[in-house]
């Protein structure tokens, strides 16, 4: 049963510090009470792209200026990036571009730093049907969060439940009994947002983002 806010108690919209003790209020669970102002589900892809091989960087075998003990990217994978007929997803930033292609069960990424800069490669395992395993397990919690929009609720009642995912052994995933976690994203004035992720137990990397919750902090008056 969900714990209700004490009847008759007044709450006030909080600033970045508790009005009584001046303790910093920096994340969702710093507040005793929040008003849930919105919730958005994030569609989990059917084929999950798992976190990339930890610490493994592949280099261009044709770039003789790179002297490295890192592995060389397979030539057939490198050729995919250079083939204009292959559709590539490109993510741009101020200093880096990333192209993505799929090959034999892996998603390969090519990072390029600056115009004409060096290229480094990494890969991530594709788990077929992984999203189909996640969606029904997290559905009850996502529906609960949707139903809380517009309500004030004690943050203790927002803590994600323990869930279990039936991943195959080939996925190589080790998840704790509580793999669901809120991650503070950003906020403007009193409007805050947290992202809901599924995390790996071993290295705390996100397996999938499944929701975005916005809220306003409250403290008891």
C-alpha positions as CSV (number, residue, x, y, z in Angstrom):
1,X,0.0,0.0,0.0
2,X,1.3,3.4,-0.9
3,X,2.0,5.8,2.0
4,X,0.0,8.9,1.7
5,X,1.0,12.5,2.6
6,X,-0.3,13.3,6.0
7,X,-3.8,14.8,5.8
8,X,-3.9,18.4,6.8
9,X,-0.1,18.9,6.5
10,X,0.8,21.7,4.2
11,X,3.7,21.6,1.8
12,X,5.6,24.4,0.1
13,X,7.5,24.4,-3.1
14,X,11.2,23.9,-2.3
15,X,14.2,25.8,-3.5
16,X,17.7,24.2,-3.7
17,X,17.9,24.1,0.1
18,X,15.6,22.9,2.8
19,X,13.9,26.0,4.3
20,X,14.4,24.6,7.9
21,X,17.8,23.0,8.0
22,X,19.3,24.5,4.8
23,X,20.4,21.0,3.7
24,X,21.0,20.8,0.0
25,X,18.2,19.3,-2.1
26,X,19.9,18.0,-5.2
27,X,18.0,14.9,-6.3
28,X,14.6,13.3,-6.2
29,X,15.1,11.3,-3.0
30,X,16.4,14.4,-1.1
31,X,12.8,15.6,-0.9
32,X,10.3,14.1,1.5
33,X,7.5,14.9,-0.9
34,X,7.3,15.7,-4.6
35,X,4.5,16.7,-7.0
36,X,4.8,14.5,-10.1
37,X,4.3,16.9,-13.0
38,X,4.8,14.5,-15.9
39,X,5.9,11.1,-17.0
40,X,7.0,9.9,-20.5
41,X,7.6,6.3,-21.4
42,X,10.7,5.5,-23.6
43,X,10.1,2.7,-26.1
44,X,12.6,-0.1,-25.5
45,X,13.9,-1.4,-28.9
46,X,13.2,-5.1,-29.6
47,X,16.9,-5.7,-30.2
48,X,18.9,-4.2,-27.3
49,X,22.4,-2.8,-27.9
50,X,24.2,-3.8,-24.8
51,X,27.0,-1.6,-23.3
52,X,30.1,-1.8,-25.4
53,X,33.1,-4.1,-24.6
54,X,34.6,-2.5,-21.5
55,X,37.9,-1.0,-22.2
56,X,38.3,-2.5,-25.7
57,X,39.2,0.0,-28.4
58,X,39.9,-1.0,-32.0
59,X,42.1,1.0,-34.2
60,X,42.4,1.4,-38.0
61,X,44.8,-1.1,-39.4
62,X,45.6,1.1,-42.3
63,X,46.6,4.1,-40.1
64,X,50.4,3.5,-39.7
65,X,50.7,6.6,-37.5
66,X,48.8,4.9,-34.6
67,X,51.1,2.7,-32.6
68,X,49.0,0.9,-30.2
69,X,48.5,-2.3,-28.4
70,X,44.8,-2.1,-29.1
71,X,43.1,-4.5,-31.3
72,X,42.6,-3.7,-35.0
73,X,39.1,-3.4,-36.4
74,X,38.4,-6.2,-38.9
75,X,38.8,-5.0,-42.5
76,X,35.3,-6.2,-43.4
77,X,33.8,-4.0,-40.7
78,X,35.9,-1.0,-41.7
79,X,34.7,-1.5,-45.3
80,X,31.1,-1.0,-44.2
81,X,31.9,2.4,-42.8
82,X,33.5,3.4,-46.1
83,X,30.6,2.1,-48.3
84,X,28.2,5.0,-49.1
85,X,25.4,2.5,-49.8
86,X,25.3,1.4,-46.2
87,X,22.9,3.5,-44.0
88,X,24.8,4.9,-41.1
89,X,23.5,6.7,-38.0
90,X,25.7,9.8,-37.3
91,X,25.7,11.6,-34.0
92,X,27.3,15.0,-34.0
93,X,29.0,17.0,-31.2
94,X,31.3,19.9,-31.1
95,X,34.4,17.7,-31.4
96,X,33.3,14.2,-32.5
97,X,31.2,12.3,-34.9
98,X,30.1,8.7,-34.5
99,X,28.9,6.4,-37.3
100,X,27.2,3.1,-36.4
101,X,26.8,-0.1,-38.4
102,X,25.7,-3.6,-37.5
103,X,27.8,-6.7,-38.4
104,X,27.3,-10.3,-37.3
105,X,25.5,-9.6,-34.0
106,X,27.5,-6.5,-33.0
107,X,26.9,-2.8,-33.4
108,X,30.2,-1.1,-34.4
109,X,30.8,2.5,-33.8
110,X,33.5,4.7,-35.5
111,X,34.5,7.8,-33.5
112,X,36.3,10.6,-35.4
113,X,37.8,13.5,-33.7
114,X,37.7,16.7,-35.7
115,X,38.0,17.1,-39.4
116,X,40.4,14.6,-40.8
117,X,41.2,13.4,-37.2
118,X,42.0,9.9,-36.1
119,X,39.3,7.2,-36.1
120,X,38.8,4.8,-33.2
121,X,36.3,1.9,-33.2
122,X,34.3,0.1,-30.5
123,X,31.6,-2.5,-30.5
124,X,28.5,-3.4,-28.5
125,X,26.6,-6.7,-28.4
126,X,23.2,-6.8,-29.9
127,X,20.7,-8.9,-27.9
128,X,17.9,-10.1,-30.1
129,X,14.5,-9.8,-28.4
130,X,15.9,-8.2,-25.3
131,X,13.3,-5.4,-25.4
132,X,10.5,-8.0,-25.5
133,X,11.8,-9.4,-22.2
134,X,12.0,-6.0,-20.5
135,X,8.7,-4.4,-21.5
136,X,6.2,-6.8,-19.6
137,X,8.4,-6.8,-16.5
138,X,8.5,-3.0,-16.1
139,X,5.0,-2.4,-17.3
140,X,3.3,-2.3,-13.8
141,X,5.8,0.3,-12.5
142,X,5.5,2.5,-15.6
143,X,1.7,2.4,-15.3
144,X,1.9,3.4,-11.6
145,X,4.1,6.4,-12.5
146,X,1.7,7.5,-15.2
147,X,-1.1,7.4,-12.7
148,X,0.7,9.6,-10.3
149,X,1.0,12.6,-12.7
150,X,-0.6,15.7,-11.0
151,X,-0.3,14.2,-7.5
152,X,1.8,14.9,-4.5
153,X,3.5,11.8,-3.1
154,X,6.1,10.8,-0.6
155,X,9.3,10.0,-2.5
156,X,9.7,6.7,-0.5
157,X,6.7,5.5,-2.6
158,X,8.6,6.3,-5.8
159,X,11.4,3.8,-5.2
160,X,11.5,1.3,-8.0
161,X,10.6,-2.3,-7.1
162,X,12.8,-5.4,-7.3
163,X,12.3,-7.1,-10.7
164,X,13.9,-10.0,-12.5
165,X,14.6,-10.2,-16.2
166,X,15.0,-13.7,-17.8
167,X,18.0,-12.9,-20.0
168,X,19.7,-15.8,-21.7
169,X,23.2,-16.7,-20.6
170,X,24.6,-15.6,-23.9
171,X,23.6,-12.0,-23.1
172,X,26.4,-11.9,-20.5
173,X,24.3,-9.6,-18.3
174,X,24.6,-9.7,-14.5
175,X,21.8,-7.6,-12.9
176,X,21.1,-7.1,-9.3
177,X,17.7,-7.8,-7.7
178,X,17.0,-4.1,-8.0
179,X,18.2,-3.1,-11.5
180,X,15.8,-0.1,-11.9
181,X,17.3,3.2,-10.9
182,X,16.4,6.9,-11.3
183,X,19.2,9.1,-12.6
184,X,19.0,12.8,-12.1
185,X,19.0,14.6,-15.5
186,X,18.5,18.3,-15.3
187,X,16.2,21.0,-14.1
188,X,15.2,24.6,-14.7
189,X,14.1,26.7,-11.8
190,X,11.8,24.4,-9.7
191,X,11.1,22.0,-12.6
192,X,13.3,18.9,-12.3
193,X,13.6,15.7,-14.3
194,X,14.9,12.2,-13.6
195,X,15.5,9.4,-16.1
196,X,14.5,5.8,-15.3
197,X,17.2,3.3,-16.4
198,X,17.9,-0.4,-16.1
199,X,21.4,-0.8,-14.9
200,X,24.0,-3.6,-15.0
201,X,25.0,-4.7,-11.5
202,X,28.7,-5.2,-12.3
203,X,29.7,-1.8,-13.7
204,X,26.6,0.3,-13.3
205,X,26.1,1.0,-17.0
206,X,22.7,1.7,-18.4
207,X,21.2,-1.3,-20.3
208,X,18.1,0.8,-21.4
209,X,16.4,4.0,-20.6
210,X,12.7,3.3,-20.1
211,X,11.2,6.6,-18.9
212,X,11.4,10.3,-18.0
213,X,9.7,11.7,-14.8
214,X,9.4,15.4,-14.1
215,X,8.6,16.7,-10.7
216,X,8.6,19.7,-8.3
217,X,10.1,19.3,-4.9
218,X,8.1,19.8,-1.8
219,X,8.9,20.1,1.9
220,X,6.6,20.1,4.9
221,X,5.7,23.6,6.2
